[in-house]
């Protein structure tokens, strides 16, 4: 009985990951982030959201079908996209988020509750907690700036699958804060989330620094601040993982 559940979760996770990477345009949008003919910052944000923060935990489910941390990460991202859709007044983003919600629900329904190990005891990472706290103001302010841009129907943005990138750009900013907080509280369970945050923060900063004035971009100072913040999140996550060994039987990606 358990084998068919694992096989089914793995099959769905592969399919869903491919949906976001290919027809979801995660890979395609990331490939144009260095082409000046595109709004590169918004392309990067879309690719990172659906690649690093959504497809990555789905791929983790292929490795470990009953991966509570991956499900929690997907759920958090789903919730922030729902918030972004509501604040941006973007029903198209809500429809896209509904697809993700159905995917998550289908995996949860198939996975046997008995196979879920839970997140285990929390082991607060002070460095990650500090990084989460200091990032709230800048990322939340940026998110609401993006939501406002979406409501204005600005001509300098881009649309993928009918969704204005501005709403997803704001959702990405909120997701970075939320996932960093989760990684701070459960550093041994949310290492994958921390890696996704680190990659996203650094990549956004580098793209913004290289393309000043692009829609959704930061100033030069904030661009490099994002790079340093992302690098600090990644370094803190790995240092916490190896300096404070997790409890017996717990593994980072389980």
C-alpha positions as CSV (number, residue, x, y, z in Angstrom):
1,X,0.0,0.0,0.0
2,X,2.8,2.4,0.9
3,X,4.7,1.7,-2.3
4,X,1.9,2.9,-4.6
5,X,1.6,6.1,-2.5
6,X,5.3,6.8,-2.9
7,X,5.2,6.1,-6.6
8,X,2.1,8.2,-7.1
9,X,3.6,11.2,-5.2
10,X,6.9,10.9,-7.2
11,X,5.0,10.8,-10.5
12,X,2.9,13.8,-9.7
13,X,5.9,15.7,-8.3
14,X,7.8,15.1,-11.6
15,X,4.9,16.2,-13.7
16,X,4.1,19.3,-11.6
17,X,7.7,20.4,-11.6
18,X,7.9,20.1,-15.4
19,X,4.7,22.1,-15.6
20,X,6.2,25.0,-13.8
21,X,9.6,24.7,-15.5
22,X,8.4,24.5,-19.1
23,X,4.8,25.7,-19.8
24,X,5.1,27.7,-16.6
25,X,8.0,29.5,-18.2
26,X,10.4,29.3,-15.2
27,X,13.4,28.1,-17.4
28,X,12.5,30.3,-20.4
29,X,12.1,33.5,-18.4
30,X,15.4,32.9,-16.6
31,X,17.2,32.5,-20.0
32,X,16.2,36.1,-21.0
33,X,17.3,37.8,-17.8
34,X,20.4,39.1,-19.6
35,X,18.6,40.3,-22.7
36,X,18.0,44.1,-22.6
37,X,15.0,43.7,-24.9
38,X,13.1,42.1,-21.9
39,X,12.2,43.6,-18.5
40,X,15.0,41.4,-17.0
41,X,14.2,41.9,-13.3
42,X,10.6,40.8,-13.8
43,X,11.7,37.8,-15.9
44,X,14.2,36.8,-13.1
45,X,11.5,37.1,-10.5
46,X,9.1,34.9,-12.4
47,X,11.8,32.3,-13.1
48,X,13.0,32.2,-9.5
49,X,9.5,31.9,-8.0
50,X,8.4,29.0,-10.2
51,X,11.9,27.4,-10.4
52,X,13.8,27.9,-7.2
53,X,10.8,28.1,-4.8
54,X,8.2,25.9,-6.4
55,X,9.8,23.4,-8.8
56,X,12.7,22.7,-6.4
57,X,10.6,21.4,-3.5
58,X,8.6,19.4,-6.0
59,X,11.8,17.8,-7.1
60,X,12.7,17.1,-3.5
61,X,9.4,15.2,-3.2
62,X,10.7,12.9,-6.0
63,X,13.6,12.0,-3.8
64,X,11.6,11.8,-0.6
65,X,7.9,11.5,-1.3
66,X,6.8,12.1,2.3
67,X,8.7,15.3,2.7
68,X,6.8,17.5,5.2
69,X,9.2,20.5,4.7
70,X,8.7,20.5,1.0
71,X,4.9,20.5,1.4
72,X,5.1,23.3,3.9
73,X,7.3,25.4,1.6
74,X,4.9,24.9,-1.3
75,X,2.0,25.8,0.9
76,X,3.7,29.0,2.1
77,X,4.5,30.1,-1.4
78,X,0.9,29.3,-2.4
79,X,-0.4,31.5,0.4
80,X,1.8,34.5,-0.5
81,X,0.7,34.3,-4.2
82,X,-2.9,34.3,-3.0
83,X,-2.1,37.4,-0.9
84,X,-0.4,39.0,-3.9
85,X,-3.4,38.3,-6.1
86,X,-5.7,39.8,-3.6
87,X,-3.7,43.0,-3.0
88,X,-2.9,43.4,-6.7
89,X,-6.5,42.8,-7.7
90,X,-5.1,40.3,-10.1
91,X,-7.7,37.5,-10.7
92,X,-5.3,35.9,-13.3
93,X,-2.7,35.4,-10.5
94,X,-5.4,33.9,-8.3
95,X,-6.3,31.3,-11.1
96,X,-2.6,30.4,-11.4
97,X,-2.4,30.1,-7.7
98,X,-5.4,27.8,-7.8
99,X,-3.5,25.4,-10.0
100,X,-0.7,25.3,-7.5
101,X,-3.2,24.7,-4.6
102,X,-4.7,21.8,-6.5
103,X,-1.3,20.3,-7.0
104,X,-0.4,20.6,-3.4
105,X,-3.8,19.1,-2.3
106,X,-3.5,16.2,-4.7
107,X,-0.1,15.3,-3.2
108,X,-1.3,15.6,0.4
109,X,-4.4,13.5,-0.3
110,X,-2.3,10.7,-1.8
111,X,0.4,10.7,0.9
112,X,-0.6,8.6,3.8
113,X,-0.8,10.5,7.1
114,X,1.0,7.7,8.8
115,X,4.1,8.3,6.6
116,X,4.4,12.0,7.6
117,X,7.2,12.4,10.1
118,X,6.4,16.0,11.0
119,X,9.0,18.8,11.3
120,X,10.4,17.6,14.6
121,X,11.7,19.9,17.3
122,X,12.6,23.4,16.4
123,X,16.3,24.5,16.8
124,X,16.4,28.3,16.4
125,X,19.2,29.7,14.2
126,X,19.9,33.1,15.5
127,X,21.8,34.3,12.4
128,X,18.9,33.3,10.2
129,X,16.4,34.8,12.6
130,X,18.3,38.1,12.5
131,X,18.4,38.0,8.7
132,X,14.7,37.4,8.5
133,X,14.0,40.3,10.9
134,X,16.2,42.8,9.1
135,X,14.7,41.8,5.7
136,X,11.1,42.4,6.6
137,X,11.0,46.1,6.0
138,X,12.8,46.3,2.7
139,X,11.2,43.2,1.1
140,X,7.6,44.0,2.3
141,X,8.0,47.6,1.1
142,X,9.2,46.3,-2.3
143,X,6.4,43.8,-2.5
144,X,3.7,46.4,-2.0
145,X,5.4,48.6,-4.6
146,X,5.1,45.8,-7.0
147,X,1.5,45.2,-6.1
148,X,0.7,48.9,-6.8
149,X,2.5,48.6,-10.1
150,X,0.3,45.6,-11.0
151,X,-2.9,47.6,-10.2
152,X,-1.7,50.4,-12.4
153,X,-1.5,48.1,-15.4
154,X,1.8,49.6,-16.3
155,X,3.0,49.1,-19.9
156,X,6.6,48.4,-18.9
157,X,5.9,45.0,-17.4
158,X,5.4,41.6,-18.9
159,X,2.7,38.9,-19.0
160,X,3.1,35.1,-18.8
161,X,0.1,32.9,-19.1
162,X,-2.0,36.0,-18.7
163,X,-0.5,37.0,-15.4
164,X,1.2,40.3,-14.9
165,X,4.7,39.7,-13.6
166,X,4.5,42.6,-11.1
167,X,2.1,40.6,-8.8
168,X,4.5,37.6,-8.8
169,X,7.4,39.8,-8.2
170,X,5.8,41.1,-5.0
171,X,4.8,37.6,-4.0
172,X,8.5,36.5,-4.4
173,X,9.6,39.2,-2.0
174,X,7.1,38.1,0.7
175,X,8.1,34.5,0.1
176,X,11.8,35.3,0.7
177,X,11.0,36.7,4.1
178,X,8.6,33.9,5.1
179,X,10.9,31.1,4.0
180,X,13.9,32.7,5.8
181,X,11.8,32.7,9.0
182,X,10.9,29.1,8.5
183,X,14.6,28.2,8.0
184,X,15.5,30.1,11.1
185,X,13.0,28.1,13.2
186,X,13.7,24.7,11.6
187,X,17.1,25.1,10.1
188,X,17.6,21.4,9.7
189,X,14.3,20.9,7.9
190,X,14.3,24.0,5.7
191,X,17.8,23.9,4.3
192,X,16.4,23.6,0.8
193,X,14.1,26.6,1.3
194,X,17.1,28.6,2.6
195,X,19.1,27.7,-0.5
196,X,16.2,28.9,-2.7
197,X,16.1,32.1,-0.8
198,X,19.8,32.6,-1.0
199,X,19.9,31.9,-4.8
200,X,16.9,34.2,-5.4
201,X,18.3,37.1,-3.3
202,X,21.7,37.0,-4.9
203,X,20.4,36.5,-8.5
204,X,17.9,39.4,-8.2
205,X,20.6,41.7,-6.9
206,X,23.1,40.8,-9.6
207,X,20.5,41.3,-12.4
208,X,19.4,44.6,-10.9
209,X,22.9,45.9,-10.5
210,X,23.7,45.0,-14.1
211,X,20.5,46.5,-15.5
212,X,19.9,49.7,-13.6
213,X,16.5,51.3,-14.4
214,X,14.9,48.1,-15.4
215,X,11.2,47.7,-14.3
216,X,11.1,46.2,-10.8
217,X,14.8,46.9,-10.2
218,X,16.6,48.2,-7.1
219,X,19.0,51.0,-6.8
220,X,22.7,50.1,-7.0
221,X,23.1,50.1,-3.2
222,X,20.0,47.9,-2.7
223,X,21.1,45.6,-5.5
224,X,24.3,44.7,-3.8
225,X,22.6,44.6,-0.4
226,X,20.3,41.9,-1.8
227,X,23.3,40.0,-3.0
228,X,25.0,40.2,0.4
229,X,21.8,39.3,2.2
230,X,21.2,36.3,0.0
231,X,24.8,35.1,0.5
232,X,24.4,35.6,4.2
233,X,21.3,33.5,4.3
234,X,23.0,30.7,2.4
235,X,26.1,30.8,4.6
236,X,24.1,30.9,7.8
237,X,21.9,28.0,6.7
238,X,24.9,25.8,6.0
239,X,26.9,26.8,9.1
240,X,23.8,26.1,11.3
241,X,23.4,22.7,9.6
242,X,27.0,21.6,10.3
243,X,27.7,23.4,13.6
244,X,24.5,22.1,15.3
245,X,23.9,18.5,14.2
246,X,20.3,17.6,14.0
247,X,18.6,15.1,16.3
248,X,19.0,11.5,15.6
249,X,17.0,10.3,12.6
250,X,16.4,13.8,11.2
251,X,17.8,14.9,7.9
252,X,17.7,18.2,6.2
253,X,15.6,17.2,3.2
254,X,13.3,14.6,4.8
